Amino acid sequence: MSGFDSYDSAEGDMSSFDDDDMSYSAMDDDMSNACGPDSVNTQSEPYIVQYQNTTTTATTAIFMGFNDYGYLGVAEGLGGAYGNPTSIVVTNLQTGTTAGYGRLIAQSNNKNFHIKKWRFQSTTSTQLQQTIQINYVDANGNKTVKPFNMSVLKDLYQQITDAIDCTKPINFDGNTFLQIPIPASATLVMSAYPTMILSGKAVLNGGSALNRSRAPRLSGKNVAPVIIQTTQDVKGIKG
């Protein structure tokens, strides 16, 4: 039965119904999570990565995938940083360096995490119409690929045109990575908000292995409240 242990591709699709937006719904906005005895009061600190295409040819960027792109920092045959082609400059905007992204991808192998919310920013309109590929792989050669369409999942309350906020739960470990199309001369800033992080060190410090946080409400903050007018007693309203 040990062979099933390495079939991690199901993690992002089946174990928590993550890609169906069914679980952890309370984490979508600035609301406390109802899971567990205590509410979640810590707000998620995002991972913010910038991809800059320095050429006039469209190409594909990589996010995460430690087991494929993290050991040497250079993907075989590509020659760029952490699986990215040489035409892509990848920067961790939290640290301002490519090496900072290297630390992030290495950390993902020791601290698996769950991303709930995303923000994509670009002044190139075609960038925000791309479909990302989510890849789950394992050592047995199993591979699952799922689409992640930015524009389809866009928050309908958004008023701005150079950014997209969306909800797409994905579990990341060393066998999970995204392939992101980057149009010619485009720059993409991607903010990923983790709502769960596994940490063995936290256990050694007397805490919990599963650290939870809440994703901020990125859009719709200025939406007027919904007013329901009815002649019925409020307790008679169902649904």
Helices and strands as residue ranges (DSSP letters): G 2-6, G 8-12, G 18-20, G 25-27, E 47-53, E 59-64, H 66-69, G 81-83, E 88-92, H 98-110, E 113-121, G 125-129, E 131-137, E 143-149, E 163-172, E 176-182, E 187-198, H 200-204, E 210-212, G 234-236
